[in-house]
Amino acid sequence: MSTRMLMSALIFLVLCECMMLEAQLQEGFYENSCSMAEFIVKQEVRNAFFKDKGVAAGLVRMHFHDCFVRGCDGSVLIDSTPTNSAEKDSPANKPSLRGFEVIDRAKARLESVCPGVVSCADIVAFAARDSIEITRGLGYDVPAGRRDGRISLFSETRSLPSPTFNVDQLTQNFKNMGLTQEEMVTLSGAHTIGRSHCGPFSNRLYSFNSTTSQDPSLDPTYAAQLKQQCPQGSTDASLVVPMNPASPAITDVGYYADILANRGLFTSDQTLLTNPTTAIQVTQNARSPFLWKSKFASAMVKMGQIGVLTGTAGEIRSNCRVINS
């Protein structure tokens, strides 16, 4: 067999494996085994949202951070042990990642009615969808059937994109996960809800580079406002700012409007204007709310299939924080 034929055969096998993997995730996966599964998760998300609207953004981010490390396997939920530092204790996740108690409550209810059936990874995926929907985003069907991973490593969170990334770094980071540049721009719109601690963007206010302390791409009025909210040198962990001040609890295109006004909070937000292709996408998204919501829903479904465990791989954890003994 020639080298070209061998390569073609290998590519065909890889594509077949990918198609089989996606086919193993099914909409309505728990219809027969635990028909109340999605309803119970939705109830817990709603209960939490009515007490704290910010939890919705936390649950969306949790799904993202789960999928970008070892795939969508619920590994972000695992607690550290005396012999292992887990993902959730990485600076990328602690103290900013939240919503764990929502997953715990949903899991406890599901274990009481359908013990050993619904995976933690699927609960996270359902909760993210429900959070988008409850914040006026577009709902979508979640293909399910994920199983839970048994490994969670602090060190592997380096695969998460940094708020200081430029557009090329973001593009490559998402490409590594099988996502396109357009899907990167689309999914970045999740920053339309939620909040941030001061640390991820403080360099843009006080120590941007060797020639200027403040990022020149940041709107001066907005920068002054951020400086009031995040004083230089403050170590107060309770200080947080909304990522989209105009509508921090609504899934809308305000994020893209902010970028066009040079009011993107992170370097990784504002950098989308530095590339002609991504800049056009930012403008299109800002002008077409329904189109962006539709693209976002599709991109979330695709992201939710990164590196999933199915069939007999992994396990169904009885407690999302601890691997089964």
Secondary structure, DSSP 8 states (H G I E B T S, - for coil): --HHHHHHHHHHHHHHHHHHHHHHSBTTTTTTT-TTHHHHHHHHHHHHHHH-TTHHHHHHHHHHHHHTTTSSSSGGG---BTTB--GGGSTTTTTT---HHHHHHHHHHHHHHSTTTS-HHHHHHHHHHHHHHHTT-------B--BB-S---GGGGGGS--TT--HHHHHHHHHHTT--HHHHHHHHGGGGS-EEESGGGTHHHH-SSSS-SS-TTS-HHHHHHHHHHS-TT---TT-EEESSTT-TTS-STHHHHHHHTT--SSHHHHGGGSSHHHHHHHHHHHH-HHHHHHHHHHHHHHHTTTT-B-TTSSB--SBTTB---
